[in-house]
Amino acid sequence: MSMNLTTNFHALKEWAVAINALENGNTIMLLRKGGIHEKNGRFQVAHNQVLLYPTFEHQQTFLLKPEYANLVCPVTSGWHPEMVRIGSWAEITDILPVNDESIVNSLLPFHIWNEHFISDRLKWKSRQPLYILLLRTYKLPEVQEIPYRPEYGSCKSWIDLDQPINIQGAEPVLSESSYQQLVAEIRAIVGDKLYVPLF
C-alpha cells in the first residue's frame, strides 16, 4: 500500500450502514451497477483512494440482511445532515464484474445485502454487469465533520469535497493478511477471468 498522499478530497458516496460495516471490518465489499467510468473500452472507478461519504436518504431496509436493516433509521426524502461525518478512507483494490446470479448468491456471506438486493440489481439495466468493489478501509485517527454542500447531493457516486481531509495516521481496519485472505476467497468464487484491471 503506497501512502503517497497525506490529504484527500475525492469521496465515494455509499449508504451509511455499508460504510459502518466497512469501518467495523464486517465486509470489504460494495456492489454497484452505476458510478463506474468507462475509458479506453474498460471499466474503472474514478479514483482508487477515496474518502467514504455516508448517505442516509435512500437506505432501504428490505434490501439488507436483518442485522444491518435494524441499524437503519429511516429519513424523509431530501433529508441530509448539516454536518457530514467522515471517519475513514479506502483503497479500492479490485473491481469484479459479474452477470451470473448464482455467483453473486455465492458471495452472500461476504456483504451486507440480501437476495432481494441481488436480484433487483441484476435485473436493473440487465445488460450491464454488477460490479463488485473490494475495499481496504482505513479509519482516521479522529472523525472529521464537514459542512454539507448542495453539490454533494443527488445520485452521484463520486464527489470532490470542498476541503481536503488529512488521512495521515489512519489505521487499516483489517491486517494485510486478513484482507488478502478475504480477497482470495472472493476472487476464487468470482473467477479471475472476470477481473478488471485498475487504472
N, CA, C and O of each residue as an XYZ file, in Angstrom:
796
protein
N       0.847     -1.176      0.000
C       0.000      0.000      0.000
C       0.888      1.233      0.000
O       1.710      1.413      0.899
N       0.725      2.075     -1.001
C       1.548      3.277     -1.071
C       0.843      4.421     -0.361
O      -0.275      4.787     -0.723
N       1.491      4.982      0.643
C       0.933      6.131      1.349
C       1.560      7.394      0.773
O       2.249      8.136      1.472
N       1.311      7.623     -0.503
C       1.947      8.750     -1.160
C       1.129     10.019     -1.032
O       1.538     11.071     -1.525
N      -0.029      9.939     -0.376
C      -0.814     11.148     -0.212
C      -1.125     11.318      1.270
O      -1.359     10.346      1.987
N      -1.124     12.554      1.706
C      -1.413     12.843      3.109
C      -2.798     13.442      3.272
O      -3.376     13.384      4.357
N      -3.335     14.016      2.207
C      -4.695     14.539      2.246
C      -5.452     14.021      1.030
O      -4.860     13.627      0.025
N      -6.759     14.031      1.151
C      -7.587     13.549      0.055
C      -8.887     14.335      0.048
O      -9.393     14.719      1.102
N      -9.426     14.573     -1.139
C     -10.737     15.208     -1.209
C     -11.694     14.451     -2.129
O     -12.855     14.838     -2.265
N     -11.217     13.375     -2.764
C     -12.104     12.534     -3.563
C     -12.901     11.638     -2.618
O     -12.348     11.082     -1.669
N     -14.186     11.500     -2.877
C     -15.024     10.705     -1.986
C     -15.975      9.821     -2.776
O     -16.430     10.176     -3.863
N     -16.259      8.668     -2.203
C     -17.250      7.736     -2.731
C     -18.450      7.766     -1.804
O     -18.324      7.550     -0.599
N     -19.624      8.040     -2.380
C     -20.846      8.066     -1.583
C     -21.420      6.655     -1.490
O     -21.503      5.930     -2.482
N     -21.813      6.288     -0.275
C     -22.419      4.966     -0.059
C     -23.320      5.041      1.169
O     -23.149      5.905      2.029
N     -24.283      4.122      1.236
C     -25.171      4.065      2.391
C     -24.353      4.060      3.689
O     -23.328      3.385      3.785
N     -24.815      4.815      4.673
C     -24.118      4.892      5.958
C     -23.964      3.520      6.591
O     -22.936      3.236      7.206
N     -24.974      2.661      6.450
C     -24.905      1.328      7.046
C     -23.782      0.500      6.408
O     -23.148     -0.309      7.085
N     -23.539      0.699      5.122
C     -22.465     -0.016      4.435
C     -21.100      0.512      4.880
O     -20.170     -0.267      5.089
N     -20.982      1.829      5.023
C     -19.719      2.402      5.483
C     -19.408      1.947      6.905
O     -18.256      1.653      7.222
N     -20.421      1.887      7.758
C     -20.200      1.380      9.114
C     -19.681     -0.054      9.074
O     -18.794     -0.423      9.844
N     -20.244     -0.865      8.166
C     -19.800     -2.261      8.060
C     -18.355     -2.340      7.590
O     -17.590     -3.174      8.076
N     -17.972     -1.479      6.645
C     -16.578     -1.423      6.198
C     -15.660     -1.001      7.339
O     -14.595     -1.584      7.543
N     -16.090      0.027      8.086
C     -15.258      0.547      9.178
C     -15.133     -0.437     10.328
O     -14.146     -0.407     11.064
N     -16.119     -1.308     10.493
C     -16.093     -2.288     11.577
C     -15.455     -3.607     11.170
O     -15.344     -4.528     11.979
N     -15.031     -3.694      9.894
C     -14.408     -4.924      9.429
C     -15.399     -6.041      9.149
O     -15.000     -7.200      9.029
N     -16.682     -5.718      9.044
C     -17.705     -6.731      8.771
C     -17.792     -7.094      7.299
O     -18.342     -8.139      6.952
N     -17.259     -6.250      6.429
C     -17.261     -6.513      4.995
C     -16.095     -5.771      4.358
O     -15.569     -4.812      4.921
N     -15.701     -6.229      3.177
C     -14.752     -5.468      2.357
C     -15.381     -5.196      0.997
O     -14.695     -4.766      0.070
N     -16.692     -5.447      0.873
C     -17.324     -5.484     -0.442
C     -18.474     -4.481     -0.579
O     -19.327     -4.354      0.299
N     -18.464     -3.773     -1.714
C     -19.619     -2.995     -2.151
C     -20.079     -3.557     -3.495
O     -19.274     -4.070     -4.272
N     -21.372     -3.456     -3.754
C     -21.940     -3.898     -5.024
C     -22.499     -2.681     -5.738
O     -23.271     -1.922     -5.151
N     -22.123     -2.482     -6.998
C     -22.537     -1.302     -7.742
C     -22.980     -1.664     -9.150
O     -22.418     -2.556     -9.786
N     -24.001     -0.953     -9.628
C     -24.366     -1.009    -11.041
C     -23.910      0.272    -11.718
O     -23.283      0.233    -12.777
N     -24.222      1.394    -11.113
C     -23.810      2.680    -11.689
C     -22.536      3.180    -11.056
O     -21.947      2.522    -10.199
N     -22.117      4.360    -11.492
C     -20.972      5.001    -10.881
C     -19.629      4.468    -11.323
O     -18.604      4.776    -10.715
N     -19.623      3.667    -12.382
C     -18.361      3.151    -12.912
C     -18.079      3.862    -14.238
O     -18.962      3.974    -15.088
N     -16.873      4.330    -14.403
C     -16.496      5.045    -15.621
C     -15.856      4.100    -16.623
O     -15.124      3.181    -16.257
N     -16.143      4.340    -17.880
C     -15.517      3.534    -18.917
C     -14.546      4.410    -19.685
O     -14.894      5.506    -20.124
N     -13.329      3.921    -19.841
C     -12.285      4.661    -20.535
C     -11.448      3.653    -21.309
O     -11.022      2.631    -20.772
N     -11.222      3.962    -22.582
C     -10.447      3.047    -23.436
C     -11.030      1.635    -23.454
O     -10.301      0.646    -23.533
N     -12.361      1.563    -23.379
C     -13.033      0.273    -23.513
C     -13.013     -0.600    -22.282
O     -13.432     -1.755    -22.351
N     -12.534     -0.083    -21.135
C     -12.570     -0.891    -19.920
C     -13.133     -0.059    -18.772
O     -13.086      1.171    -18.791
N     -13.648     -0.737    -17.805
C     -14.323     -0.059    -16.709
C     -13.344      0.320    -15.605
O     -12.400     -0.412    -15.309
N     -13.589      1.458    -15.017
C     -12.715      1.965    -13.969
C     -13.541      2.698    -12.932
O     -14.644      3.168    -13.212
N     -13.003      2.789    -11.749
C     -13.555      3.702    -10.764
C     -12.910      5.068    -11.001
O     -11.874      5.170    -11.657
N     -13.534      6.114    -10.461
C     -12.998      7.458    -10.684
C     -11.645      7.636    -10.003
O     -10.743      8.255    -10.568
N     -11.501      7.105     -8.809
C     -10.256      7.189     -8.041
C     -10.148      5.909     -7.229
O     -11.164      5.375     -6.785
N      -8.940      5.409     -7.027
C      -8.849      4.171     -6.258
C      -8.551      4.409     -4.787
O      -8.550      3.462     -4.000
N      -8.297      5.659     -4.397
C      -8.160      6.003     -2.986
C      -9.188      7.083     -2.683
O      -9.089      8.205     -3.179
N     -10.180      6.732     -1.861
C     -11.338      7.608     -1.669
C     -11.717      7.700     -0.199
O     -11.591      6.741      0.562
N     -12.183      8.878      0.173
C     -12.847      9.030      1.455
C     -14.225      8.388      1.344
O     -14.811      8.354      0.262
N     -14.741      7.881      2.455
C     -16.050      7.232      2.456
C     -17.088      8.206      3.014
O     -17.043      8.594      4.182
N     -18.026      8.588      2.139
C     -19.024      9.624      2.436
C     -20.370      8.949      2.680
O     -20.933      8.364      1.755
N     -20.906      9.017      3.913
C     -22.144      8.296      4.213
C     -23.394      9.035      3.716
O     -23.506     10.255      3.838
N     -24.321      8.267      3.157
C     -25.617      8.819      2.753
C     -26.720      8.092      3.525
O     -26.542      6.956      3.967
N     -27.854      8.765      3.678
C     -28.931      8.251      4.521
C     -30.264      8.137      3.785
O     -31.081      7.274      4.103
N     -30.481      9.009      2.801
C     -31.819      9.175      2.230
C     -32.353      7.910      1.570
O     -33.534      7.597      1.722
N     -31.514      7.173      0.842
C     -32.013      6.059      0.034
C     -31.735      4.690      0.646
O     -31.856      3.673     -0.038
N     -31.364      4.652      1.925
C     -31.150      3.358      2.569
C     -32.488      2.623      2.661
O     -33.462      3.161      3.187
N     -32.528      1.410      2.153
C     -33.770      0.648      2.121
C     -33.588     -0.642      2.910
O     -32.816     -1.523      2.530
N     -34.314     -0.729      4.014
C     -34.107     -1.835      4.943
C     -34.450     -3.190      4.321
O     -33.851     -4.201      4.686
N     -35.413     -3.226      3.380
C     -35.836     -4.509      2.829
C     -34.792     -5.113      1.889
O     -34.943     -6.254      1.455
N     -33.732     -4.359      1.568
C     -32.657     -4.867      0.729
C     -31.440     -5.306      1.542
O     -30.431     -5.732      0.981
N     -31.542     -5.199      2.872
C     -30.423     -5.519      3.752
C     -30.694     -6.779      4.556
O     -31.847     -7.111      4.833
N     -29.631     -7.479      4.931
C     -29.782     -8.571      5.880
C     -30.338     -8.000      7.188
O     -30.075     -6.842      7.513
N     -31.102     -8.797      7.940
C     -31.791     -8.266      9.130
C     -30.878     -7.555     10.122
O     -31.250     -6.524     10.683
N     -29.678     -8.106     10.342
C     -28.801     -7.499     11.351
C     -28.336     -6.104     10.943
O     -27.971     -5.296     11.798
N     -28.347     -5.816      9.640
C     -27.989     -4.473      9.160
C     -29.228     -3.595      8.991
O     -29.170     -2.388      9.226
N     -30.342     -4.193      8.586
C     -31.595     -3.433      8.463
C     -31.976     -2.798      9.798
O     -32.520     -1.695      9.836
N     -31.687     -3.501     10.886
C     -32.027     -2.996     12.216
C     -31.224     -1.765     12.605
O     -31.578     -1.067     13.555
N     -30.143     -1.494     11.876
C     -29.289     -0.348     12.197
C     -29.708      0.920     11.461
O     -29.174      1.996     11.728
N     -30.657      0.801     10.537
C     -31.036      1.935      9.690
C     -32.183      2.712     10.326
O     -33.203      2.137     10.706
N     -32.001      4.019     10.436
C     -33.088      4.904     10.854
C     -33.640      5.587      9.601
O     -32.926      6.366      8.971
N     -34.901      5.312      9.223
C     -35.463      5.934      8.016
C     -35.487      7.457      8.135
O     -35.737      8.008      9.206
N     -35.222      8.120      7.018
C     -35.284      9.584      6.974
C     -36.211      9.993      5.839
O     -36.460      9.217      4.916
N     -36.715     11.212      5.918
C     -37.621     11.706      4.890
C     -36.849     12.040      3.626
O     -35.643     12.285      3.670
N     -37.547     12.050      2.502
C     -36.921     12.335      1.211
C     -36.248     13.703      1.239
O     -36.848     14.691      1.661
N     -35.007     13.749      0.789
C     -34.275     15.009      0.739
C     -33.515     15.336      2.006
O     -32.755     16.304      2.033
N     -33.705     14.534      3.083
C     -33.007     14.833      4.328
C     -31.515     14.559      4.199
O     -31.096     13.619      3.523
N     -30.738     15.380      4.845
C     -29.294     15.152      4.945
C     -28.805     15.828      6.215
O     -29.416     16.795      6.670
N     -27.715     15.339      6.797
C     -27.184     16.010      7.990
C     -26.564     17.350      7.613
O     -26.062     17.519      6.502
N     -26.600     18.282      8.527
C     -25.948     19.580      8.284
C     -24.435     19.425      8.258
O     -23.737     20.099      7.501
N     -23.944     18.524      9.098
C     -22.524     18.203      9.134
C     -22.369     16.731      8.772
O     -23.069     15.874      9.310
N     -21.452     16.446      7.861
C     -21.255     15.084      7.367
C     -20.051     14.465      8.073
O     -18.976     15.061      8.145
N     -20.259     13.260      8.589
C     -19.203     12.559      9.321
C     -18.324     11.794      8.343
O     -18.812     10.928      7.617
N     -17.031     12.106      8.318
C     -16.061     11.356      7.517
C     -15.098     10.693      8.496
O     -14.293     11.362      9.144
N     -15.193      9.370      8.592
C     -14.385      8.665      9.580
C     -13.375      7.709      8.991
O     -12.631      7.056      9.723
N     -13.341      7.619      7.644
C     -12.465      6.616      7.051
C     -12.187      6.930      5.593
O     -12.868      7.739      4.963
N     -11.166      6.266      5.083
C     -10.921      6.279      3.649
C     -10.625      4.839      3.238
O     -10.376      3.983      4.087
N     -10.654      4.582      1.949
C     -10.439      3.216      1.487
C      -9.669      3.209      0.188
O      -9.762      4.128     -0.626
N      -8.900      2.138      0.015
C      -8.274      1.853     -1.268
C      -9.112      0.785     -1.958
O      -9.310     -0.299     -1.410
N      -9.603      1.082     -3.150
C     -10.354      0.113     -3.938
C      -9.322     -0.755     -4.655
O      -8.648     -0.297     -5.577
N      -9.205     -2.008     -4.224
C      -8.131     -2.872     -4.715
C      -8.554     -3.734     -5.891
O      -7.715     -4.123     -6.703
N      -9.845     -4.042     -5.997
C     -10.323     -4.947     -7.041
C     -11.692     -4.493     -7.541
O     -12.519     -4.005     -6.771
N     -11.915     -4.664     -8.842
C     -13.235     -4.471     -9.456
C     -13.561     -5.762    -10.196
O     -12.829     -6.170    -11.098
N     -14.654     -6.399     -9.816
C     -15.000     -7.697    -10.401
C     -16.413     -7.617    -10.980
O     -17.376     -7.540    -10.216
N     -16.565     -7.635    -12.306
C     -17.902     -7.584    -12.900
C     -18.526     -8.984    -12.962
O     -17.866     -9.953    -13.338
N     -19.799     -9.072    -12.591
C     -20.483    -10.361    -12.555
C     -21.873    -10.218    -13.160
O     -22.592     -9.266    -12.856
N     -22.248    -11.161    -14.012
C     -23.601    -11.239    -14.558
C     -24.369    -12.443    -14.042
O     -25.597    -12.479    -14.134
N     -23.675    -13.417    -13.509
C     -24.248    -14.696    -13.128
C     -24.832    -14.613    -11.716
O     -24.105    -14.408    -10.744
N     -26.162    -14.777    -11.615
C     -26.814    -14.633    -10.315
C     -26.325    -15.684     -9.319
O     -26.251    -15.410     -8.121
N     -25.990    -16.881     -9.800
C     -25.530    -17.924     -8.887
C     -24.189    -17.549     -8.254
O     -23.942    -17.848     -7.086
N     -23.321    -16.889     -9.038
C     -22.042    -16.431     -8.477
C     -22.289    -15.371     -7.418
O     -21.709    -15.413     -6.333
N     -23.157    -14.419     -7.743
C     -23.425    -13.348     -6.784
C     -24.059    -13.923     -5.514
O     -23.737    -13.485     -4.409
N     -24.948    -14.888     -5.663
C     -25.551    -15.518     -4.487
C     -24.497    -16.236     -3.639
O     -24.626    -16.297     -2.416
N     -23.473    -16.772     -4.270
C     -22.400    -17.426     -3.518
C     -21.606    -16.440     -2.671
O     -20.902    -16.827     -1.738
N     -21.731    -15.154     -3.014
C     -21.000    -14.116     -2.287
C     -21.802    -13.547     -1.111
O     -21.325    -12.647     -0.419
N     -23.011    -14.061     -0.880
C     -23.859    -13.535      0.196
C     -23.156    -13.430      1.555
O     -23.371    -12.448      2.265
N     -22.325    -14.405      1.943
C     -21.686    -14.292      3.265
C     -20.722    -13.113      3.376
O     -20.327    -12.747      4.483
N     -20.336    -12.514      2.248
C     -19.273    -11.510      2.262
C     -19.776    -10.063      2.281
O     -18.969     -9.138      2.374
N     -21.096     -9.850      2.193
C     -21.585     -8.467      2.165
C     -22.841     -8.312      3.010
O     -23.287     -9.266      3.647
N     -23.408     -7.117      3.016
C     -24.492     -6.791      3.953
C     -25.877     -6.900      3.331
O     -26.874     -6.792      4.045
N     -25.967     -7.113      2.008
C     -27.266     -7.102      1.344
C     -27.890     -8.490      1.299
O     -27.224     -9.494      1.556
N     -29.190     -8.533      0.966
C     -29.883     -9.814      0.905
C     -30.188    -10.210     -0.541
O     -29.801     -9.512     -1.477
N     -30.883    -11.330     -0.712
C     -31.173    -11.847     -2.044
C     -32.023    -10.877     -2.868
O     -31.882    -10.807     -4.089
N     -32.905    -10.132     -2.200
C     -33.751     -9.171     -2.918
C     -32.900     -8.103     -3.598
O     -33.154     -7.720     -4.740
N     -31.891     -7.632     -2.879
C     -30.992     -6.627     -3.442
C     -30.287     -7.176     -4.675
O     -30.186     -6.500     -5.698
N     -29.800     -8.412     -4.568
C     -29.046     -9.006     -5.671
C     -29.907     -9.144     -6.921
O     -29.494     -8.744     -8.009
N     -31.102     -9.710     -6.768
C     -31.959     -9.889     -7.943
C     -32.407     -8.542     -8.501
O     -32.517     -8.377     -9.716
N     -32.664     -7.580     -7.616
C     -33.057     -6.234     -8.057
C     -31.934     -5.581     -8.855
O     -32.176     -5.001     -9.914
N     -30.716     -5.675     -8.351
C     -29.578     -5.041     -9.029
C     -29.272     -5.722    -10.362
O     -28.953     -5.050    -11.343
N     -29.366     -7.041    -10.400
C     -29.060     -7.752    -11.642
C     -30.104     -7.459    -12.719
O     -29.775     -7.406    -13.904
N     -31.353     -7.269    -12.315
C     -32.418     -7.010    -13.301
C     -32.364     -5.573    -13.830
O     -32.708     -5.323    -14.986
N     -31.934     -4.635    -12.987
C     -31.865     -3.234    -13.401
C     -30.718     -3.071    -14.394
O     -29.579     -3.435    -14.101
N     -31.024     -2.521    -15.573
C     -30.034     -2.420    -16.648
C     -29.352     -3.783    -16.838
O     -28.138     -3.914    -16.684
N     -30.157     -4.779    -17.172
C     -29.709     -6.172    -17.128
C     -28.539     -6.468    -18.064
O     -27.832     -7.457    -17.870
N     -28.328     -5.632    -19.068
C     -27.203     -5.884    -19.977
C     -25.880     -5.437    -19.358
O     -24.812     -5.792    -19.855
N     -25.946     -4.677    -18.298
C     -24.726     -4.257    -17.619
C     -24.424     -5.208    -16.463
O     -25.345     -5.631    -15.764
N     -23.164     -5.551    -16.249
C     -22.834     -6.432    -15.122
C     -22.989     -5.705    -13.788
O     -23.030     -4.476    -13.729
N     -23.071     -6.478    -12.748
C     -22.983     -5.963    -11.395
C     -21.500     -5.897    -11.038
O     -20.758     -6.853    -11.263
N     -21.081     -4.780    -10.488
C     -19.664     -4.615    -10.162
C     -19.437     -4.841     -8.672
O     -20.077     -4.219     -7.823
N     -18.518     -5.740     -8.382
C     -18.096     -5.987     -7.017
C     -16.841     -5.159     -6.782
O     -15.832     -5.344     -7.463
N     -16.904     -4.254     -5.826
C     -15.739     -3.451     -5.457
C     -15.210     -3.990     -4.133
O     -15.969     -4.147     -3.176
N     -13.919     -4.271     -4.076
C     -13.290     -4.699     -2.832
C     -12.457     -3.542     -2.291
O     -11.632     -2.965     -2.998
N     -12.690     -3.218     -1.030
C     -12.087     -2.033     -0.433
C     -11.323     -2.392      0.830
O     -11.835     -3.082      1.711
N     -10.084     -1.911      0.901
C      -9.343     -1.973      2.169
C      -9.540     -0.638      2.873
O      -9.088      0.404      2.397
N     -10.215     -0.686      4.005
C     -10.647      0.521      4.701
C      -9.662      0.903      5.803
O      -9.117      0.048      6.502
N      -9.451      2.203      5.935
C      -8.565      2.769      6.955
C      -9.364      3.780      7.782
O      -9.992      4.682      7.228
N      -9.338      3.626      9.100
C     -10.059      4.559      9.968
C      -9.163      5.746     10.307
O      -7.999      5.585     10.674
N      -9.733      6.934     10.176
C      -8.990      8.149     10.507
C      -8.747      8.210     12.017
O      -9.543      7.683     12.794
N      -7.640      8.857     12.439
C      -7.373      8.976     13.878
C      -8.515      9.678     14.617
O      -8.830      9.348     15.760
N      -9.127     10.652     13.940
C     -10.279     11.344     14.508
C     -11.312     11.536     13.405
O     -10.974     11.862     12.267
N     -12.564     11.328     13.760
C     -13.649     11.573     12.802
C     -13.665     13.050     12.446
O     -13.578     13.914     13.318
N     -13.777     13.328     11.154
C     -13.858     14.718     10.682
C     -15.321     15.042     10.360
O     -16.040     14.202      9.820
N     -15.752     16.239     10.686
C     -17.109     16.674     10.356
C     -16.991     17.838      9.392
O     -16.330     18.834      9.684
N     -17.635     17.708      8.244
C     -17.568     18.756      7.235
C     -18.972     19.261      6.934
O     -19.930     18.491      7.010
N     -19.115     20.541      6.594
C     -20.452     21.069      6.287
C     -21.002     20.439      5.008
O     -20.288     20.278      4.019
N     -22.285     20.089      5.051
C     -22.947     19.599      3.839
C     -23.035     20.728      2.821
O     -23.284     21.879      3.178
N     -22.831     20.391      1.555
C     -22.982     21.354      0.466
C     -23.932     20.765     -0.567
O     -23.937     19.552     -0.779
N     -24.747     21.617     -1.221
C     -25.731     21.106     -2.187
C     -25.104     20.255     -3.292
O     -25.734     19.317     -3.781
N     -23.865     20.576     -3.692
C     -23.242     19.808     -4.772
C     -22.865     18.390     -4.339
O     -22.511     17.564     -5.181
N     -22.937     18.098     -3.033
C     -22.686     16.736     -2.572
C     -23.931     15.863     -2.729
O     -23.852     14.643     -2.583
N     -25.071     16.473     -3.025
C     -26.327     15.741     -3.124
C     -26.488     15.042     -4.456
O     -25.524     14.859     -5.199
N     -27.712     14.655     -4.747
C     -28.124     13.928     -5.951
C     -27.546     12.519     -5.939
O     -26.978     12.084     -4.938
N     -27.692     11.811     -7.047
C     -27.341     10.384     -7.095
C     -25.932     10.140     -7.620
O     -25.637      9.042     -8.093
N     -25.067     11.125     -7.548
C     -23.681     10.915     -7.962
C     -22.986      9.956     -7.002
O     -23.202     10.014     -5.791
N     -22.155      9.080     -7.546
C     -21.388      8.173     -6.695
C     -20.083      8.805     -6.237
O     -19.634      8.582     -5.112
N     -19.473      9.601     -7.122
C     -18.148     10.140     -6.867
C     -18.254     11.649     -6.739
O     -18.806     12.307     -7.621
N     -17.735     12.203     -5.658
C     -17.749     13.651     -5.471
C     -16.375     14.114     -5.011
O     -15.588     13.341     -4.466
N     -16.108     15.385     -5.242
C     -14.914     16.022     -4.700
C     -15.357     16.966     -3.588
O     -16.201     17.837     -3.801
N     -14.788     16.789     -2.412
C     -15.151     17.626     -1.282
C     -14.566     19.021     -1.443
O     -13.562     19.220     -2.127
N     -15.212     19.971     -0.802
C     -14.790     21.362     -0.886
C     -13.460     21.577     -0.169
O     -12.721     22.511     -0.479
N     -13.167     20.705      0.787
C     -11.924     20.839      1.552
C     -11.256     19.481      1.661
O     -11.936     18.473      1.854
N      -9.928     19.436      1.540
C      -9.243     18.147      1.690
C      -9.253     17.709      3.147
O      -9.350     18.531      4.058
N      -9.151     16.414      3.347
C      -9.122     15.841      4.693
C      -7.795     15.120      4.876
O      -7.368     14.346      4.020
N      -7.159     15.385      5.994
C      -5.873     14.766      6.299
C      -6.104     13.298      6.655
O      -6.885     12.991      7.555
N      -5.421     12.387      5.946
C      -5.601     10.961      6.220
C      -4.356     10.344      6.867
O      -4.271      9.126      7.022
N      -3.393     11.190      7.241
C      -2.197     10.671      7.911
C      -2.589     10.015      9.233
O      -3.467     10.500      9.946
N      -1.933      8.924      9.542
C      -2.195      8.255     10.813
C      -3.388      7.323     10.774
O      -3.704      6.695     11.784
N      -4.066      7.215      9.628
C      -5.199      6.293      9.534
C      -4.706      4.854      9.661
O      -3.652      4.501      9.133
N      -5.469      4.038     10.360
C      -5.076      2.655     10.622
C      -5.975      1.700      9.847
O      -7.191      1.886      9.822
N      -5.393      0.671      9.209
C      -6.231     -0.287      8.483
C      -7.151     -1.041      9.434
O      -6.752     -1.441     10.527
N      -8.396     -1.225      8.991
C      -9.371     -1.952      9.801
C      -8.971     -3.419      9.922
O      -9.098     -4.017     10.991
N      -8.489     -3.993      8.829
C      -8.050     -5.385      8.811
C      -6.553     -5.447      8.525
O      -6.009     -4.598      7.819
N      -5.902     -6.449      9.073
C      -4.486     -6.639      8.772
C      -4.326     -6.999      7.300
O      -5.284     -7.410      6.645
N      -3.123     -6.842      6.792
C      -2.847     -7.186      5.393
C      -3.197     -8.648      5.114
O      -3.801     -8.954      4.086
N      -2.822     -9.552      6.022
C      -3.081    -10.975      5.786
C      -4.571    -11.281      5.832
O      -5.064    -12.068      5.024
N      -5.296    -10.671      6.765
C      -6.746    -10.904      6.848
C      -7.446    -10.382      5.602
O      -8.337    -11.034      5.058
N      -7.035     -9.199      5.155
C      -7.651     -8.622      3.962
C      -7.376     -9.484      2.736
O      -8.294     -9.787      1.973
N      -6.129     -9.878      2.541
C      -5.776    -10.660      1.358
C      -6.450    -12.028      1.360
O      -6.767    -12.566      0.298
N      -6.670    -12.590      2.537
C      -7.372    -13.872      2.626
C      -8.809    -13.725      2.119
O      -9.297    -14.574      1.373
N      -9.481    -12.653      2.522
C     -10.853    -12.402      2.060
C     -10.884    -12.160      0.555
O     -11.755    -12.675     -0.146
N      -9.931    -11.373      0.063
C      -9.865    -11.112     -1.376
C      -9.697    -12.435     -2.137
O     -10.356    -12.662     -3.151
N      -8.817    -13.297     -1.641
C      -8.578    -14.577     -2.308
C      -9.839    -15.433     -2.325
O     -10.138    -16.074     -3.333
N     -10.581    -15.449     -1.219
C     -11.809    -16.244     -1.149
C     -12.851    -15.714     -2.134
O     -13.521    -16.484     -2.823
N     -12.975    -14.400     -2.188
C     -13.963    -13.794     -3.078
C     -13.590    -14.021     -4.538
O     -14.437    -14.375     -5.358
N     -12.320    -13.815     -4.850
C     -11.901    -13.982     -6.249
C     -11.960    -15.439     -6.692
O     -12.133    -15.716     -7.879
N     -11.819    -16.369     -5.757
C     -11.967    -17.785     -6.103
C     -13.404    -18.089     -6.510
O     -13.642    -18.921     -7.385
N     -14.366    -17.410     -5.872
C     -15.777    -17.605     -6.222
C     -16.087    -16.956     -7.566
O     -16.753    -17.550     -8.415
N     -15.597    -15.727     -7.750
C     -15.905    -14.982     -8.974
C     -15.146    -15.549    -10.167
O     -15.696    -15.655    -11.263
N     -13.885    -15.912     -9.956
C     -13.050    -16.395    -11.054
C     -12.204    -15.277    -11.624
O     -12.718    -14.201    -11.928
N     -10.930    -15.516    -11.771
C     -10.005    -14.482    -12.240
C     -10.283    -14.033    -13.666
O      -9.880    -12.939    -14.061
N     -10.966    -14.864    -14.442
C     -11.210    -14.478    -15.838
C     -12.087    -13.229    -15.933
O     -12.142    -12.582    -16.979
N     -12.775    -12.891    -14.832
C     -13.662    -11.738    -14.852
C     -12.989    -10.478    -14.311
O     -13.622     -9.426    -14.220
N     -11.728    -10.581    -13.959
C     -11.056     -9.481    -13.309
C     -10.875     -8.294    -14.257
O     -10.488     -8.460    -15.414
N     -11.160     -7.097    -13.748
C     -10.947     -5.854    -14.495
C      -9.771     -5.123    -13.860
O      -9.831     -4.805    -12.672
N      -8.698     -4.844    -14.607
C      -7.549     -4.178    -14.010
C      -7.881     -2.757    -13.595
O      -8.683     -2.080    -14.238
N      -7.255     -2.312    -12.511
C      -7.441     -0.945    -12.036
C      -6.455     -0.033    -12.745
O      -5.250     -0.280    -12.709
N      -6.938      0.998    -13.378
C      -6.126      2.058    -13.963
C      -5.131      1.576    -15.004
O      -4.390      2.380    -15.569
